[in-house]
Amino acid sequence: MSQFTNRVTEMLGVETPVVEAPMGWIARSQLASAVSIAGGMGVIETSSGELPAVKE
């Protein structure tokens, strides 16, 4: 695998940025946590209209 450098890799101190897309209705805390624990950047989606649940 080839290594590359850009602003994201430099800012975050990672070799390969792996970002989970904020996929509606599936990107909840469980998925974001699993991605983060695995070394990626987990994202919780907020477009489903469940903002109170996201805040909780």
C-alpha positions in Angstrom: 0.0 0.0 0.0 1.4 3.4 -0.9 1.6 6.1 1.7 0.5 9.6 0.9 0.5 12.9 2.8 -2.0 15.7 2.8 -3.5 18.2 5.2 -5.8 15.6 6.8 -3.1 13.0 7.4 -0.8 15.7 8.8 -3.4 17.3 11.0 -4.6 14.0 12.5 -1.3 12.2 12.6 -2.4 9.2 10.6 -1.0 7.4 7.6 -4.3 6.6 5.9 -7.4 8.5 6.8 -10.4 6.1 7.0 -13.6 8.0 7.5 -17.0 6.4 8.0 -19.6 8.2 5.9 -22.6 9.7 7.9 -25.1 7.3 6.3 -28.6 8.2 7.2 -30.5 5.8 9.6 -27.5 3.5 10.1 -24.6 5.7 11.3 -25.5 5.7 15.0 -23.2 5.7 18.0 -22.6 1.9 17.8 -21.2 2.1 14.3 -19.3 5.3 14.9 -17.8 3.7 18.1 -16.8 0.5 16.2 -15.1 2.5 13.4 -13.3 4.7 16.0 -12.1 1.7 18.0 -10.8 0.1 14.8 -8.7 3.2 14.2 -10.9 5.1 11.8 -12.9 8.3 12.2 -16.5 7.5 13.1 -19.3 9.9 12.3 -22.8 10.0 13.8 -25.4 11.2 11.3 -27.9 13.9 12.3 -30.1 14.2 9.3 -32.8 11.7 10.3 -34.6 14.3 12.5 -33.6 12.6 15.7 -31.5 15.4 17.1 -32.6 14.9 20.7 -31.4 11.3 20.5 -28.1 12.4 19.1 -27.7 14.9 21.9 -28.4 12.3 24.5 
